[in-house]
Amino acid sequence: MNLRDLHYLVALAEHRHFGRAAEACFVSQPTLSTQIRKLEDELGVALVERTPRKVLLTDVGREIAARARDVLNDVEQIRGIARRTLDPESGTVRLGIFPTLAPYLLPHVVPMVHQRFPRLELLLVEEKTEEVLRRLHEGRLDAGIVALPVHEDSLHAEFLFEEPFLLAVPQTHALASRPSLKLSDLTTQSLLLLEDGHCLRDQALEVCHLAGAGEKAGFRATSLETLRQMVAAGVGITLLPTLAVKPPVAHTPNVHLIEFRGSQPPSRRIAMLWRKSSAMTDFLQQLAAVFKELPKTLLDAHSAASPPVAAAAKSRAGGHSRRQSD
């Protein structure tokens, strides 16, 4: 038994296909298949059920693959310790981040990371929160950026920043004339939301619950950009995180942004997570510190809000829309 064979088994457990697993390991399919059979012979148990269309691991195969994944992660931790002993600010960090934050945060923070750690190789993985957490547990990520709360005793959560939400409405919407909103102003509203699996959906549902608002029936978006375009098309209203409306994100015509007022305006709390057992803890603390240095203006909802739309302007816009439709 060697680390290479364990790597092949873990790849097969992840891909459930000899060809794709071999491709991921940069070997030929016959080589991978032969090594898996040798591992089975050495252990004296069947690890894989081979069927014409797919590969299934046996019960003992799944258990051994899980242990093998832990072994490979420990080996990588050992290598990481050695690399950082020689050069504390070099090496590779595999960082997961969820889709409704990644494209809006990374343009601001990646240059800061490169400036602070010029020899660091930062490998970014964009996945939904559930997948980020799974890969963290499996050792396939070194850290993840997610929205709190996360109830995982084995993970350390380092708070980074709080990001306010704004309400996005069409220019002709009744709320567009308001300079700011209270949550209670949403009581009779129905919001456009993302599909299941996005943490932003859960956050928006919580806001809806607190405000007594509902979800617009018959539609669930696959991305934040789809929500933005649905608002621009006049289909409905939604919540947008502040970073998603800040430059370099371009302004979308007919999308009017309104900030919330009050002692606790709706927001999401962002944190960096890593395994408490990680050998990279000291360095990850330094990396998290860079994320905490984001300019406060980037998280300022007031500066992102649109000026209130005058009633006369709304009337003209409404008339223009009616003339276009006639």
Protein Blocks (a to p, Z undefined) as FASTA:
>chain_A
ZZklmmmmmmmmmnopaklmmmmnopafklmmmmmmmmmmmnopafbdcdfkbccddfkl
mmmmmmmmmmmmmmmmmmmmmmmmmmmmgcjddddddfklmmmmmmmmmmmmmmmmmmbc
cddddddfklmmmmmmnopafbdcdddddddfkbccddfbdcdddddddfklmklmpfbd
cfklmmmpccddddehiaklmmmmmmmmmnopacdehiacfbfklmmmmmmnopaccddd
fklmgcfbdcdehiacdddedjbdcdddddddddfklcklmmmmmmmmmmmmpcfklmmm
klmpccdddfklmmmmmmmmmmmmZZ
